[in-house]
Amino acid sequence: MRNRLKVLRAERDWTQARLAQELDVSRQTVNAVETGKYDPSLPLAFRIAHVFGLAIEEIFLDDGERPR
Amino acid sequence: MSKTLLAAPSEPCEAPGRSRRRELLLAGITLLWALVFVGATRLIKSELLSPGALPWLVAAAPCVAAVFVLVAYMRFLREADELQRLIQLQALALGFGGGFFTICGYSLFERVGAPPAGVELATVMPVLYALGVLLGERRYR
């Protein structure tokens, strides 16, 4: 699964630490999700979507899927 | 997916800062347990203790300390975020599985003449657990 977390974070000029704070997880978790090493649980994916004000499918993409 | 889903309540929040503090507390309490265990073992081996209740109390001291370690570990797990829990799960699998199979395997070596292993063999578990944590931290760094 791919995601647009890094792009969305950059658009808001947020550091990983800032996003981690918003999501109430560790910076390590944000980094692991961003780099695709770890796929978040559905509740965390919802929190990420909520923080960016987007739908989950606008952030997380199937490997063969194009960004919307 | 409908936009209304965005308003879905989030899961109970984990607090990374608090989790870090719990991690440090756990490390401190574990170190304390190790010191109590080593101290109690040496005291009992030294035979300085006069027979009676005292040797039993000294032997019980590490057990009491172990309760604090377990409580601290449970609290740490409760407050860890989901990635940290995954790392812990994998480390526990390595520690418990590796330790169990090492102990079982070595018992066969003892039967064919290897020197008998004492409680020291159980240290394989925490060593493998620590290795598992290090590997997990490295993998998801």
Backbone of each chain as ProteinMPNN parsed JSONL, in Angstrom:
{"seq_chain_A": "MRNRLKVLRAERDWTQARLAQELDVSRQTVNAVETGKYDPSLPLAFRIAHVFGLAIEEIFLDDGERPR", "coords_chain_A": {"N_chain_A": [[0.84, -1.196, 0.0], [0.545, 2.194, -0.919], [1.123, 5.641, 0.08], [0.192, 9.139, 0.518], [1.315, 10.608, 2.462], [3.74, 11.962, 3.032], [3.784, 13.981, 1.106], [1.439, 15.397, 1.723], [2.066, 16.225, 4.266], [4.265, 17.836, 3.732], [3.02, 19.832, 2.24], [1.714, 21.188, 4.204], [3.779, 22.052, 5.622], [4.713, 20.653, 7.818], [6.571, 18.993, 10.341], [7.739, 15.614, 10.869], [7.566, 15.096, 13.541], [5.671, 16.959, 14.382], [3.38, 16.042, 13.054], [3.213, 13.563, 14.231], [2.577, 14.327, 16.797], [0.066, 15.452, 16.383], [-1.299, 13.166, 15.723], [-1.007, 11.65, 17.909], [0.916, 9.605, 18.136], [4.142, 7.946, 17.958], [7.094, 9.569, 16.558], [8.541, 7.794, 15.127], [6.602, 6.01, 14.251], [5.144, 7.584, 12.427], [7.145, 8.012, 10.521], [7.624, 5.353, 9.708], [5.175, 4.738, 8.517], [5.066, 6.632, 6.466], [7.253, 5.889, 4.878], [6.387, 3.518, 3.968], [6.98, 1.229, 5.317], [5.387, 0.311, 7.237], [2.008, -0.465, 7.497], [-0.717, 1.398, 8.544], [-3.152, 0.779, 11.173], [-6.739, 0.533, 10.768], [-8.148, 2.355, 12.533], [-6.044, 4.221, 13.017], [-5.55, 5.086, 10.429], [-7.933, 6.403, 9.95], [-7.648, 8.471, 11.782], [-5.49, 9.816, 10.654], [-6.632, 10.613, 8.231], [-8.57, 12.296, 9.25], [-7.032, 14.313, 10.446], [-5.858, 15.488, 8.189], [-8.109, 16.263, 6.889], [-9.226, 14.799, 4.839], [-10.496, 12.064, 2.794], [-9.949, 8.602, 3.537], [-9.18, 7.116, 1.253], [-8.09, 9.036, -0.296], [-5.658, 9.409, 0.65], [-4.38, 6.976, 1.187], [-3.32, 4.479, -1.021], [-3.924, 1.758, -3.206], [-1.382, -0.437, -4.389], [-1.439, -0.608, -7.201], [-2.957, 1.528, -7.872], [-3.794, 4.857, -9.031], [-3.0, 8.159, -7.804], [-5.72, 10.271, -6.693]], "CA_chain_A": [[0.0, 0.0, 0.0], [1.282, 3.462, -0.943], [0.37, 6.73, 0.699], [0.634, 10.494, 0.168], [1.532, 11.271, 3.751], [4.883, 12.871, 2.977], [3.369, 15.136, 0.289], [0.447, 16.156, 2.495], [2.791, 16.84, 5.38], [5.091, 18.909, 3.154], [2.107, 20.92, 1.857], [1.383, 21.947, 5.422], [5.061, 22.421, 6.229], [4.771, 20.004, 9.127], [7.628, 18.002, 10.544], [7.191, 14.314, 11.295], [7.268, 15.21, 14.978], [4.407, 17.705, 14.508], [2.299, 15.142, 12.643], [3.117, 12.537, 15.276], [1.874, 14.962, 17.922], [-1.348, 15.573, 15.977], [-1.897, 11.828, 15.667], [-0.761, 10.992, 19.192], [1.759, 8.418, 17.985], [5.551, 8.339, 17.993], [7.629, 10.019, 15.27], [8.966, 6.567, 14.458], [5.417, 5.45, 13.58], [4.88, 8.433, 11.261], [8.189, 7.724, 9.54], [7.418, 4.003, 9.172], [4.011, 4.78, 7.624], [5.474, 7.435, 5.304], [8.19, 5.152, 4.024], [5.729, 2.293, 3.516], [7.465, 0.062, 6.05], [4.317, -0.124, 8.133], [0.661, -0.037, 7.12], [-1.41, 1.704, 9.805], [-4.447, 0.143, 11.432], [-7.851, 1.348, 10.269], [-8.367, 3.53, 13.391], [-4.999, 5.236, 12.796], [-5.794, 5.642, 9.091], [-9.027, 7.368, 10.125], [-7.109, 9.654, 12.471], [-4.667, 10.521, 9.665], [-7.575, 11.258, 7.314], [-9.217, 13.373, 10.009], [-6.044, 15.397, 10.625], [-5.668, 16.182, 6.91], [-9.413, 16.657, 6.357], [-9.438, 14.079, 3.575], [-10.987, 10.692, 2.945], [-8.835, 7.646, 3.613], [-8.709, 6.699, -0.078], [-7.334, 10.146, -0.899], [-4.311, 9.38, 1.257], [-3.808, 5.636, 1.022], [-3.614, 3.956, -2.348], [-3.508, 0.41, -3.525], [-0.133, -0.33, -5.163], [-1.685, -0.398, -8.627], [-3.896, 2.64, -8.016], [-3.204, 6.188, -9.244], [-3.539, 9.164, -6.874], [-6.868, 11.021, -7.221]], "C_chain_A": [[0.882, 1.256, 0.0], [0.471, 4.518, -0.212], [0.986, 8.081, 0.319], [0.978, 11.302, 1.411], [2.643, 12.327, 3.682], [4.514, 14.154, 2.211], [2.419, 16.016, 1.094], [1.106, 16.891, 3.662], [3.606, 18.031, 4.877], [4.223, 20.112, 2.762], [1.76, 21.807, 3.045], [2.632, 22.407, 6.17], [5.177, 21.877, 7.658], [5.972, 19.084, 9.183], [6.953, 16.674, 10.917], [6.78, 14.373, 12.765], [5.925, 15.913, 15.188], [3.226, 16.802, 14.146], [2.096, 14.049, 13.701], [2.331, 13.061, 16.474], [0.382, 15.064, 17.617], [-2.055, 14.216, 16.065], [-1.776, 11.076, 16.986], [-0.067, 9.643, 19.022], [3.218, 8.893, 18.03], [5.997, 8.804, 16.6], [8.065, 8.809, 14.433], [7.795, 5.946, 13.674], [5.094, 6.247, 12.325], [5.883, 8.12, 10.157], [7.971, 6.357, 8.883], [6.227, 3.968, 8.214], [4.401, 5.506, 6.331], [6.329, 6.643, 4.321], [7.618, 3.815, 3.554], [6.208, 1.05, 4.225], [6.365, -0.52, 6.926], [2.984, 0.429, 7.642], [-0.143, 0.206, 8.396], [-2.704, 0.901, 9.946], [-5.538, 1.06, 10.88], [-8.13, 2.544, 11.189], [-7.314, 4.624, 13.185], [-5.165, 5.878, 11.419], [-6.923, 6.68, 9.151], [-8.517, 8.646, 10.791], [-6.287, 10.498, 11.499], [-5.586, 11.293, 8.711], [-8.227, 12.462, 7.987], [-8.289, 14.585, 10.146], [-5.867, 16.194, 9.333], [-6.986, 16.635, 6.281], [-9.711, 16.015, 5.015], [-10.061, 12.708, 3.861], [-9.786, 9.751, 2.915], [-8.273, 7.318, 2.229], [-7.999, 7.834, -0.822], [-5.893, 10.181, -0.37], [-3.625, 8.04, 0.989], [-4.27, 5.029, -0.296], [-3.135, 2.521, -2.466], [-2.263, 0.533, -4.42], [-0.356, -0.048, -6.651], [-2.531, 0.828, -8.919], [-3.161, 3.962, -8.24], [-3.784, 7.162, -8.228], [-4.693, 9.934, -7.499], [-6.57, 12.508, -7.283]], "O_chain_A": [[1.821, 1.379, 0.787], [-0.709, 4.323, 0.079], [2.128, 8.161, -0.133], [0.932, 12.532, 1.4], [2.502, 13.434, 4.203], [4.881, 15.258, 2.612], [2.578, 17.236, 1.138], [0.746, 18.021, 3.992], [3.638, 19.09, 5.504], [4.631, 21.262, 2.928], [1.544, 23.011, 2.906], [2.549, 23.063, 7.209], [5.668, 22.548, 8.565], [6.343, 18.469, 8.184], [5.764, 16.627, 11.233], [5.781, 13.78, 13.173], [5.139, 15.525, 16.052], [2.205, 16.793, 14.834], [0.97, 13.668, 14.019], [1.534, 12.345, 17.08], [-0.458, 14.799, 18.476], [-3.229, 14.124, 16.426], [-2.361, 10.008, 17.163], [-0.419, 8.664, 19.68], [3.489, 10.09, 18.128], [5.365, 8.479, 15.595], [7.968, 8.81, 13.206], [7.982, 5.424, 12.574], [4.803, 5.669, 11.278], [5.508, 7.981, 8.992], [8.113, 6.211, 7.669], [6.258, 3.253, 7.213], [4.095, 5.038, 5.234], [6.15, 6.72, 3.106], [8.28, 3.069, 2.833], [5.894, -0.064, 3.806], [6.407, -1.69, 7.305], [2.845, 1.628, 7.402], [-0.241, -0.684, 9.241], [-3.265, 0.414, 8.965], [-5.283, 2.223, 10.564], [-8.331, 3.651, 10.69], [-7.642, 5.811, 13.178], [-4.945, 7.079, 11.263], [-6.864, 7.709, 8.478], [-8.9, 9.754, 10.416], [-6.365, 11.726, 11.507], [-5.353, 12.466, 8.421], [-8.41, 13.511, 7.37], [-8.713, 15.729, 9.982], [-5.741, 17.418, 9.364], [-6.981, 17.315, 5.255], [-10.365, 16.611, 4.16], [-10.139, 12.264, 5.006], [-8.744, 10.069, 2.341], [-7.058, 7.249, 2.042], [-7.38, 7.606, -1.861], [-5.039, 10.897, -0.892], [-2.453, 7.984, 0.616], [-5.452, 5.064, -0.636], [-2.105, 2.129, -1.917], [-2.122, 1.524, -5.136], [0.43, 0.657, -7.283], [-2.798, 1.138, -10.08], [-2.065, 4.173, -7.722], [-4.938, 7.016, -7.826], [-4.666, 10.226, -8.695], [-7.422, 13.292, -7.702]]}, "seq_chain_B": "MSKTLLAAPSEPCEAPGRSRRRELLLAGITLLWALVFVGATRLIKSELLSPGALPWLVAAAPCVAAVFVLVAYMRFLREADELQRLIQLQALALGFGGGFFTICGYSLFERVGAPPAGVELATVMPVLYALGVLLGERRYR", "coords_chain_B": {"N_chain_B": [[-15.49, 6.239, -0.323], [-17.57, 7.678, 2.089], [-17.65, 11.149, 2.966], [-18.649, 11.633, 5.434], [-17.633, 9.747, 7.041], [-15.308, 10.749, 7.914], [-15.798, 12.083, 10.173], [-15.909, 10.196, 12.024], [-15.413, 8.956, 15.305], [-12.179, 8.98, 16.747], [-9.841, 6.409, 17.724], [-9.069, 5.567, 21.169], [-6.6, 7.735, 22.373], [-3.079, 7.29, 22.066], [-0.267, 8.165, 23.984], [2.704, 9.289, 23.057], [4.795, 10.541, 24.483], [4.273, 9.918, 27.148], [4.438, 7.2, 26.932], [7.137, 6.881, 26.385], [8.207, 7.698, 28.783], [7.227, 5.657, 30.382], [8.655, 3.568, 29.274], [11.262, 4.155, 30.049], [10.938, 4.014, 32.798], [10.299, 1.326, 33.016], [12.715, 0.187, 32.159], [14.373, 1.031, 34.225], [13.193, -0.206, 36.491], [13.491, -2.859, 35.756], [16.236, -3.104, 35.752], [16.679, -2.708, 38.45], [15.417, -4.992, 39.44], [17.16, -6.931, 38.417], [19.468, -6.335, 39.862], [18.589, -6.87, 42.462], [18.074, -9.594, 42.163], [20.624, -10.669, 41.551], [21.974, -9.884, 43.856], [20.508, -11.263, 45.849], [20.982, -13.893, 45.054], [23.756, -14.105, 45.412], [23.946, -13.652, 48.148], [22.566, -15.845, 49.191], [24.136, -17.957, 48.208], [26.486, -17.454, 49.537], [26.153, -18.356, 52.053], [25.971, -16.891, 54.336], [23.734, -16.278, 55.633], [21.834, -16.99, 58.456], [20.111, -20.013, 59.31], [16.562, -20.093, 59.027], [13.926, -17.729, 58.919], [14.995, -15.671, 57.438], [16.625, -16.432, 55.055], [14.544, -17.268, 53.401], [13.08, -14.96, 53.08], [14.946, -13.406, 51.709], [15.14, -14.914, 49.374], [12.613, -14.476, 48.414], [12.601, -11.834, 47.733], [13.438, -11.116, 44.984], [11.184, -12.057, 43.659], [9.148, -10.388, 44.505], [10.106, -7.998, 43.475], [9.904, -8.654, 40.804], [7.175, -8.568, 40.32], [6.692, -5.844, 40.215], [8.127, -5.245, 37.904], [6.612, -6.604, 35.98], [4.143, -5.264, 36.172], [4.932, -2.697, 35.393], [5.697, -3.262, 32.775], [3.286, -4.073, 31.598], [1.842, -1.703, 31.784], [3.403, -0.067, 30.183], [3.029, -1.333, 27.693], [0.3, -0.877, 27.366], [0.206, 1.825, 26.944], [1.753, 2.211, 24.746], [2.212, 3.036, 21.251], [0.683, 1.766, 18.181], [2.655, 0.734, 16.443], [4.825, 0.368, 18.11], [3.773, -1.595, 19.722], [3.622, -3.686, 17.912], [6.333, -4.121, 17.413], [7.078, -4.953, 19.959], [5.555, -7.306, 20.16], [6.73, -8.928, 18.196], [9.283, -9.082, 19.251], [8.783, -10.374, 21.665], [7.889, -12.805, 20.695], [10.217, -13.786, 19.534], [11.878, -13.858, 21.806], [10.457, -15.518, 23.673], [9.861, -17.81, 22.112], [12.408, -18.49, 21.065], [13.809, -18.827, 23.466], [12.383, -20.919, 24.707], [12.74, -23.054, 22.874], [15.5, -23.231, 22.929], [15.997, -24.011, 25.578], [14.628, -26.468, 25.656], [16.02, -27.794, 23.633], [18.643, -27.821, 24.657], [18.389, -29.497, 26.799], [18.5, -32.001, 25.724], [21.121, -32.102, 24.845], [22.362, -32.1, 27.319], [21.743, -34.644, 28.172], [23.379, -36.162, 26.598], [25.851, -35.622, 27.515], [26.69, -32.924, 27.706], [27.675, -30.085, 29.733], [25.685, -29.539, 32.659], [23.096, -27.157, 32.493], [22.302, -24.283, 34.31], [20.053, -22.01, 35.901], [20.944, -19.997, 34.423], [20.614, -20.48, 31.75], [18.132, -19.564, 31.172], [18.496, -16.928, 30.66], [18.694, -16.638, 28.009], [16.214, -16.013, 27.019], [15.536, -13.18, 27.78], [17.712, -12.041, 26.435], [17.307, -12.699, 23.731], [14.862, -11.447, 23.437], [15.582, -8.754, 23.791], [17.23, -8.523, 21.574], [15.308, -8.852, 19.606], [13.782, -6.523, 19.984], [15.694, -4.614, 19.281], [16.107, -5.313, 16.589], [13.555, -4.812, 15.577], [13.285, -2.045, 16.089], [15.247, -1.132, 14.416], [14.324, -2.005, 11.951], [11.949, -0.553, 11.571], [12.805, 2.016, 11.748]], "CA_chain_B": [[-15.908, 6.303, 1.073], [-18.286, 8.917, 2.353], [-16.931, 12.145, 3.787], [-19.152, 11.603, 6.81], [-16.773, 8.843, 7.816], [-14.209, 11.531, 8.491], [-16.195, 12.547, 11.499], [-15.936, 9.051, 12.938], [-14.538, 9.202, 16.444], [-10.911, 8.261, 16.661], [-9.536, 5.467, 18.793], [-8.448, 6.203, 22.318], [-5.277, 8.216, 21.971], [-1.86, 6.886, 22.746], [0.564, 9.336, 24.239], [4.079, 8.854, 22.881], [5.653, 11.053, 25.543], [4.019, 9.129, 28.342], [4.935, 5.866, 26.629], [8.595, 6.968, 26.528], [8.487, 7.725, 30.225], [6.959, 4.298, 30.87], [9.759, 2.737, 28.778], [12.412, 4.432, 30.91], [10.591, 3.476, 34.11], [10.413, -0.13, 32.881], [14.146, -0.14, 32.118], [14.9, 1.256, 35.576], [12.683, -1.241, 37.399], [14.097, -4.132, 35.352], [17.621, -3.061, 36.253], [16.567, -2.893, 39.901], [15.129, -6.419, 39.655], [18.396, -7.681, 38.143], [20.368, -6.116, 41.0], [18.028, -7.62, 43.608], [18.254, -11.024, 41.885], [22.051, -11.002, 41.7], [22.291, -9.721, 45.286], [19.898, -12.366, 46.6], [21.688, -15.13, 44.684], [25.08, -14.105, 46.071], [23.745, -13.787, 49.599], [22.182, -17.226, 49.495], [25.298, -18.821, 47.929], [27.567, -17.178, 50.5], [25.78, -19.052, 53.294], [26.113, -15.973, 55.468], [22.435, -16.158, 56.292], [21.556, -18.051, 59.422], [18.861, -20.707, 58.971], [15.353, -19.489, 59.603], [13.037, -17.027, 57.971], [15.737, -14.701, 56.607], [16.918, -16.915, 53.695], [13.286, -17.31, 52.637], [12.751, -13.569, 52.726], [15.905, -12.992, 50.666], [14.748, -15.614, 48.141], [11.334, -13.909, 47.933], [12.788, -10.432, 47.303], [13.361, -10.946, 43.531], [9.808, -12.325, 43.208], [8.393, -9.154, 44.757], [10.578, -7.025, 42.472], [9.409, -9.086, 39.485], [5.788, -8.097, 40.184], [6.789, -4.441, 39.78], [8.566, -5.261, 36.499], [5.468, -7.017, 35.145], [3.149, -4.175, 36.162], [5.5, -1.611, 34.574], [5.677, -3.697, 31.379], [1.887, -4.035, 31.145], [1.472, -0.286, 31.617], [4.13, 0.407, 29.001], [2.342, -1.87, 26.514], [-1.008, -0.235, 27.257], [0.35, 3.198, 26.464], [2.571, 2.264, 23.53], [1.399, 3.16, 20.039], [0.485, 0.462, 17.538], [3.904, 0.218, 15.877], [5.623, -0.089, 19.242], [3.189, -2.875, 20.147], [4.024, -4.699, 16.924], [7.744, -4.415, 17.682], [7.108, -5.736, 21.2], [5.007, -8.638, 19.875], [7.741, -9.686, 17.465], [10.398, -9.33, 20.171], [8.335, -11.397, 22.622], [7.854, -14.076, 19.963], [11.608, -14.229, 19.417], [12.384, -14.154, 23.149], [9.786, -16.69, 24.25], [10.059, -18.965, 21.227], [13.832, -18.837, 21.048], [14.167, -19.31, 24.804], [11.746, -22.229, 24.924], [13.389, -24.078, 22.041], [16.884, -23.399, 23.401], [15.968, -24.794, 26.821], [14.258, -27.846, 25.273], [17.112, -28.367, 22.844], [19.834, -28.053, 25.475], [18.145, -30.635, 27.695], [18.963, -33.197, 25.006], [22.596, -32.068, 24.89], [22.749, -32.501, 28.683], [21.618, -36.107, 28.258], [24.491, -36.829, 25.897], [27.132, -35.29, 28.133], [27.019, -31.496, 27.826], [27.587, -29.668, 31.137], [24.314, -29.146, 33.004], [22.854, -25.701, 32.489], [21.505, -23.828, 35.442], [19.049, -20.995, 35.593], [21.579, -19.067, 33.478], [20.104, -20.745, 30.401], [16.912, -18.756, 30.994], [18.868, -15.579, 30.191], [18.522, -16.631, 26.548], [14.936, -15.34, 26.736], [15.651, -11.716, 27.7], [18.703, -11.638, 25.427], [16.639, -12.759, 22.431], [13.824, -10.399, 23.442], [16.274, -7.484, 23.549], [17.649, -8.57, 20.167], [14.09, -8.631, 18.83], [13.445, -5.091, 20.072], [16.684, -3.895, 18.474], [15.82, -5.579, 15.167], [12.316, -4.092, 15.243], [13.575, -0.604, 16.064], [16.068, -0.91, 13.222], [13.487, -2.235, 10.768], [10.944, 0.507, 11.414], [13.459, 3.267, 12.106]], "C_chain_B": [[-16.531, 7.675, 1.374], [-17.48, 9.861, 3.242], [-17.399, 12.101, 5.237], [-18.307, 10.694, 7.684], [-15.629, 9.593, 8.482], [-14.534, 11.985, 9.897], [-16.222, 11.415, 12.507], [-14.979, 9.296, 14.094], [-13.268, 8.377, 16.324], [-10.775, 7.323, 17.848], [-9.014, 6.21, 20.014], [-7.003, 6.552, 21.997], [-4.153, 7.565, 22.762], [-1.05, 8.149, 22.959], [2.014, 8.932, 24.164], [5.019, 9.318, 23.984], [5.526, 10.238, 26.811], [4.578, 7.721, 28.163], [6.45, 5.806, 26.806], [8.99, 6.951, 28.003], [8.291, 6.342, 30.829], [8.108, 3.36, 30.48], [10.98, 2.905, 29.687], [12.18, 3.862, 32.307], [10.757, 1.96, 34.102], [11.879, -0.549, 32.903], [14.753, -0.018, 33.51], [14.478, 0.148, 36.53], [13.292, -2.598, 37.063], [15.541, -4.224, 35.855], [17.637, -3.315, 37.765], [16.321, -4.371, 40.219], [16.408, -7.25, 39.472], [19.369, -7.545, 39.314], [19.903, -6.907, 42.223], [18.274, -9.112, 43.41], [19.703, -11.451, 42.104], [22.453, -10.933, 43.176], [21.757, -10.886, 46.104], [20.624, -13.674, 46.322], [23.036, -15.215, 45.411], [24.957, -14.318, 47.575], [23.446, -15.232, 49.972], [23.366, -18.175, 49.28], [26.394, -18.664, 48.984], [27.347, -17.896, 51.825], [26.026, -18.197, 54.528], [24.821, -15.909, 56.287], [22.23, -17.321, 57.256], [20.229, -18.715, 59.074], [17.671, -20.068, 59.68], [14.562, -18.79, 58.524], [13.82, -16.156, 56.984], [16.08, -15.219, 55.208], [15.666, -16.942, 52.81], [12.89, -15.905, 52.188], [13.66, -13.065, 51.608], [15.532, -13.634, 49.327], [13.474, -15.01, 47.548], [11.505, -12.505, 47.349], [12.733, -10.263, 45.774], [11.948, -11.181, 42.978], [8.953, -11.063, 43.379], [8.784, -8.102, 43.712], [10.036, -7.358, 41.087], [7.971, -8.621, 39.246], [5.789, -6.65, 39.676], [7.211, -4.353, 38.307], [7.38, -5.589, 35.586], [4.42, -5.911, 35.048], [3.643, -3.033, 35.268], [5.443, -1.985, 33.093], [4.255, -3.641, 30.807], [1.446, -2.59, 30.897], [2.148, 0.305, 30.386], [3.415, -0.052, 27.728], [1.016, -1.164, 26.276], [-0.89, 1.154, 26.642], [1.213, 3.334, 25.21], [1.679, 2.454, 22.315], [1.458, 1.844, 19.257], [1.757, -0.111, 16.928], [4.795, -0.346, 16.987], [5.095, -1.436, 19.747], [3.582, -4.002, 19.196], [5.476, -5.115, 17.161], [7.861, -5.295, 18.926], [6.619, -7.162, 20.959], [6.048, -9.506, 19.186], [8.922, -10.029, 18.368], [10.023, -10.413, 21.187], [8.303, -12.774, 21.957], [9.264, -14.65, 19.851], [12.151, -14.665, 20.778], [11.783, -15.426, 23.711], [10.056, -17.938, 23.417], [11.496, -19.434, 21.247], [14.274, -19.425, 22.372], [13.635, -20.712, 25.049], [12.48, -23.316, 24.14], [14.848, -24.292, 22.452], [16.917, -24.288, 24.639], [15.637, -26.263, 26.508], [15.42, -28.525, 24.555], [18.305, -28.705, 23.707], [19.644, -29.242, 26.414], [18.592, -31.941, 27.022], [20.489, -33.273, 25.012], [23.1, -32.496, 26.269], [22.73, -34.018, 28.807], [22.767, -36.827, 27.56], [25.855, -36.328, 26.384], [27.514, -33.829, 28.211], [26.894, -31.075, 29.297], [26.173, -29.19, 31.467], [24.174, -27.621, 33.068], [21.982, -25.347, 33.684], [20.447, -22.844, 34.968], [19.595, -19.986, 34.572], [21.043, -19.247, 32.056], [18.858, -19.894, 30.109], [17.236, -17.347, 30.512], [18.791, -15.477, 28.671], [17.26, -15.849, 26.189], [15.059, -13.814, 26.686], [16.649, -11.24, 26.659], [18.056, -11.637, 24.043], [15.54, -11.705, 22.319], [14.458, -9.041, 23.114], [16.744, -7.401, 22.094], [16.452, -8.281, 19.251], [13.672, -7.17, 18.824], [14.401, -4.283, 19.192], [16.419, -4.07, 16.98], [14.578, -4.82, 14.712], [12.541, -2.598, 15.127], [14.347, -0.257, 14.796], [15.209, -1.013, 11.948], [12.534, -1.078, 10.518], [11.507, 1.889, 11.727], [13.065, 4.388, 11.144]], "O_chain_B": [[-16.024, 8.704, 0.927], [-16.742, 9.44, 4.133], [-16.664, 12.473, 6.151], [-18.265, 10.845, 8.905], [-15.059, 9.14, 9.474], [-13.642, 12.239, 10.707], [-16.515, 11.621, 13.685], [-13.867, 9.785, 13.893], [-13.282, 7.235, 15.864], [-11.498, 7.432, 18.838], [-8.568, 7.353, 19.907], [-6.275, 5.748, 21.415], [-4.268, 7.324, 23.964], [-1.152, 9.096, 22.18], [2.527, 8.302, 25.088], [5.929, 8.59, 24.38], [6.515, 9.907, 27.464], [5.115, 7.125, 29.096], [6.987, 4.818, 27.307], [9.95, 6.299, 28.411], [9.073, 5.902, 31.672], [8.488, 2.476, 31.247], [11.642, 1.931, 30.046], [13.088, 3.304, 32.923], [11.283, 1.378, 35.051], [12.249, -1.512, 33.574], [15.55, -0.86, 33.925], [15.297, -0.376, 37.286], [13.577, -3.396, 37.956], [15.995, -5.271, 36.316], [18.49, -4.037, 38.282], [16.925, -4.931, 41.134], [16.699, -8.148, 40.262], [20.013, -8.516, 39.712], [20.703, -7.527, 42.924], [18.635, -9.819, 44.351], [19.976, -12.46, 42.755], [23.17, -11.797, 43.68], [22.463, -11.435, 46.951], [20.856, -14.47, 47.232], [23.401, -16.259, 45.952], [25.734, -15.047, 48.191], [23.995, -15.77, 50.934], [23.578, -19.092, 50.074], [27.129, -19.606, 49.284], [28.272, -18.023, 52.627], [26.257, -18.712, 55.622], [24.821, -15.539, 57.462], [22.43, -18.483, 56.904], [19.314, -18.047, 58.591], [17.789, -19.57, 60.8], [14.537, -19.212, 57.368], [13.385, -15.927, 55.855], [15.844, -14.498, 54.238], [15.739, -16.669, 51.612], [12.427, -15.7, 51.066], [13.21, -12.388, 50.684], [15.598, -12.989, 48.281], [13.278, -15.028, 46.333], [10.67, -12.041, 46.573], [12.05, -9.357, 45.296], [11.559, -10.59, 41.971], [8.146, -10.72, 42.514], [7.934, -7.415, 43.145], [9.743, -6.464, 40.293], [7.591, -8.317, 38.115], [4.987, -6.283, 38.817], [6.724, -3.504, 37.56], [7.17, -4.941, 34.56], [3.877, -5.653, 33.974], [2.876, -2.47, 34.486], [5.172, -1.131, 32.249], [4.052, -3.212, 29.671], [0.759, -2.301, 29.917], [1.544, 1.077, 29.642], [3.217, 0.734, 26.801], [0.647, -0.884, 25.135], [-1.775, 1.601, 25.912], [1.382, 4.431, 24.678], [0.509, 2.073, 22.343], [2.191, 0.925, 19.624], [1.923, -1.331, 16.899], [5.429, -1.389, 16.827], [5.869, -2.305, 20.147], [3.84, -5.128, 19.622], [5.809, -6.299, 17.118], [8.634, -6.253, 18.953], [7.193, -8.116, 21.484], [6.231, -10.67, 19.539], [9.495, -11.115, 18.274], [10.845, -11.264, 21.527], [8.646, -13.781, 22.577], [9.477, -15.847, 20.048], [12.798, -15.706, 20.895], [12.504, -16.31, 24.173], [10.43, -18.984, 23.946], [11.775, -20.62, 21.423], [15.022, -20.402, 22.408], [14.353, -21.583, 25.539], [12.801, -24.373, 24.685], [15.371, -25.401, 22.338], [17.743, -25.195, 24.747], [16.279, -27.178, 27.024], [15.757, -29.675, 24.834], [18.924, -29.753, 23.526], [20.609, -29.913, 26.781], [19.015, -32.876, 27.702], [21.075, -34.345, 25.162], [24.127, -33.166, 26.383], [23.59, -34.607, 29.462], [23.088, -37.968, 27.895], [26.88, -36.577, 25.75], [28.579, -33.512, 28.741], [26.091, -31.65, 30.031], [25.536, -28.517, 30.657], [25.018, -26.916, 33.619], [21.033, -26.061, 34.008], [20.017, -22.85, 33.815], [18.845, -19.234, 33.95], [21.016, -18.305, 31.263], [18.573, -19.555, 28.96], [16.358, -16.645, 30.01], [18.819, -14.382, 28.109], [17.227, -15.121, 25.197], [14.725, -13.207, 25.669], [16.475, -10.175, 26.065], [18.231, -10.693, 23.272], [15.313, -11.141, 21.248], [13.952, -8.285, 22.285], [16.664, -6.346, 21.464], [16.57, -7.562, 18.259], [13.258, -6.637, 17.794], [13.981, -3.389, 18.456], [16.494, -3.116, 16.206], [14.543, -4.259, 13.617], [12.057, -1.956, 14.195], [14.122, 0.787, 14.184], [15.351, -0.225, 11.012], [12.336, -0.67, 9.374], [10.746, 2.831, 11.947], [13.525, 5.52, 11.295]]}, "name": "protein", "num_of_chains": 2, "seq": "MRNRLKVLRAERDWTQARLAQELDVSRQTVNAVETGKYDPSLPLAFRIAHVFGLAIEEIFLDDGERPRMSKTLLAAPSEPCEAPGRSRRRELLLAGITLLWALVFVGATRLIKSELLSPGALPWLVAAAPCVAAVFVLVAYMRFLREADELQRLIQLQALALGFGGGFFTICGYSLFERVGAPPAGVELATVMPVLYALGVLLGERRYR"}
